[in-house]
Amino acid sequence: KTDDATKTCVPAFAGVTRTLNFWSGYVDPATGTRQLLLNGTALSTNAASPTPLAVSFDAQGKASVTLNYADAGRVSLNARYAGSAATGDSGLSMPGSAAFPVVPYRLCVDSDDSGWQCPSASTACTRYRKAGENFRLRVTAKAFASGVTDTCSLPTTPNYRQLGTQLSATVQAPVPGSDGSLGIPTIDIVAGGTATLTAQT
C-alpha cells in the first residue's frame, strides 16, 4: 500500500496477523488420499470450503509456513485473503497459488517371499535361492517418520509413480567378490507406490 505520510510503497501486512483461506490440490496424479498439512493443520481440497488459518507477517510483510505431505507427487497450495471492515481493507481480495513436487524419502527393496532374509549375514542362514533361480523382488516408496530407522517399516507413499527405476546388485560377501548381474535391470512403479517383479534372477 501507499504510506499515509511518506506516500512510498510499504507492506500492507507489516507486523500483523491475518486470516488466510487455504486449500490444496492434487496435480499429478490428479487424485490422492493424503492431505497437505500447513503448520500441522490438514488443508481442505475444496476451493468452495477452504481452511482458514491465522498467519503472522513480519515487518517486511513476509510470513513463513511449514508444509508436510506424507505422499509423493505434484501438489498445489492455494491461498486467498478477503479484506474486511475490521482490518480496514474491505473489498480487498488477494489470491495466490503454487504447485510443487514431493518425492519419497527412501525406497524399500525387499521380497514378499517367506524366508528371503538373512539377518545374520552368515552361511548359517537357510538358502533362499540358487544363482539363476527366479525370486520375487519388491520396491516400495516410503515417507519419512521420526524415530523409524528401518526403511521398510516407514509409511508407504501410495501416489508415487516411476517408470524405469534402475536396479543393481552389490555382493556383500565374500570381499572381494563379483557383483553378478540381475536378470531384470529396471522396475516400473505404476500404482500404490509399490511394484513386484515375480521372476527376478
Helices and strands as residue ranges (DSSP letters): E 17-28, E 37-38, E 41-42, E 51-56, E 67-68, E 73-82, E 93-102, E 106-110, E 135-142, G 151-153, E 162-166, E 186-189, E 194-200
